[in-house]
Amino acid sequence: MTDASLPAALSKGSSEYRRLTLAMLFAGFATFSTLYAVQPLLPELARHYRLSAEAASLAVSMATGPLAIGILVAGALSDRWGRRSLMTIAMMAAAILTLASAVAPSWYALLALRLLAGLALAGVPAVAMAYVAEEVDAGSIGSAMGLYIAGSALGGMGGRLVASLVAAVADWRWAIAAVGLAGLAMAEAFRRLAPVSRRFVAGEADWLSLPRGAVTLFRDPALRLLYAESFLLMGMFVTVYNYAGFHLLGPPYHLGQATVGAVFLLYVLGSMSSSLFGGLAGRVGRRRIFWLPTALLIGGVALTLAAPLWLVVAGIAVVTIGFFGAHSIASAWVGRRGGAMRGQAAAWYLFFYYMGSSILGSAGGIAWTHRGWPGVVGFCLMLGLFALIGSLLLFWVRPLTVEPVSTPVVPPQA
């Protein structure tokens, strides 16, 4: 079926376009609030189940790891099942699994439910861009995806904040339940608001296209480095936020759960940083500027070693600015280098991104257990050194002869 024979795409100003953009806002919020809401609860989980910090961090890693793997296949599934239906099922299933995890009878049951929730959530970030690109005309895609990204950022921050506030007055089970109920409400809002797909044409899922495409993509030295950067940078960022709660709840600060949760308001700086560095990279050039936010991220990590509380918080703020700045540049760069295969290039970028969260985020707990916060900082600085070397190597990678015009990878939120 050709584009000419399909119904007209939605355009800005129409009632269906407004419904779709609002639905995408809810989709982004529901996905990333559900995924990361347990992060500020890690000290509570460690205390309740008598776990080490690295064991408690599995509550995050057991969702992000399966999400990384699920992203590689969810796109192919949506080619057969449809975008809107897969996103709806994914959000509903993840919300129900989150509610179930609030009453999990054991630690291992909770981990199993988090694993299933991560797999379910893969159906949203892997399909969101394809759904919007199919249903919306080219001139209106940017604002529609902008609301999805905004919802993702708000969800990443809001889910953590809500969980912290509820845990401060009740306990971690009520906190998870609150996030699950919010996710269920937003999934239902998405189902009611998102227009039925009118331009989707079902196709056969080609399971060999991903490995075939990987052979081509991984030949590009720039993409190899960018995938490594996403793994390292996300690993640093999640490690800092995973164990900052342990650090701030303990001596010498002894902050309350709600106060520690307020640290996640620093995510607002990340949204500003993404826009700032994205624009700067467009003017100066990605390869010339990418090292700067990477260096900021390293500097922020080092600053958290200071004793005064305000310097620790300032360091976390600089970490947030540096990470989102580097991430916005890298994600757009992947879309540019991927060219006609940008969909698969994006899928691999997201794979390494979430694997960094899963593997390195938990590995950082070993440093916390054996060396406390200085150990976490040392671990992150080691990752940062490799990331900085990678950013410098990217400067010397041969640019494309003619850079293709393509949409950037939508930056997922941490």
Secondary structure as UniProt FT lines:
FT   HELIX           3..5
FT   TURN            12..13
FT   HELIX           15..36
FT   TURN            37..38
FT   HELIX           39..41
FT   HELIX           42..49
FT   HELIX           53..56
FT   HELIX           58..81
FT   HELIX           83..101
FT   TURN            102..103
FT   HELIX           107..121
FT   TURN            122..127
FT   HELIX           128..135
FT   HELIX           138..140
FT   HELIX           141..169
FT   HELIX           172..193
FT   TURN            207..208
FT   HELIX           209..217
FT   TURN            218..219
FT   HELIX           221..249
FT   TURN            251..253
FT   HELIX           257..262
FT   HELIX           263..266
FT   HELIX           267..284
FT   HELIX           286..289
FT   HELIX           291..303
FT   TURN            304..305
FT   HELIX           309..338
FT   HELIX           339..341
FT   HELIX           342..355
FT   HELIX           356..360
FT   HELIX           361..396
//
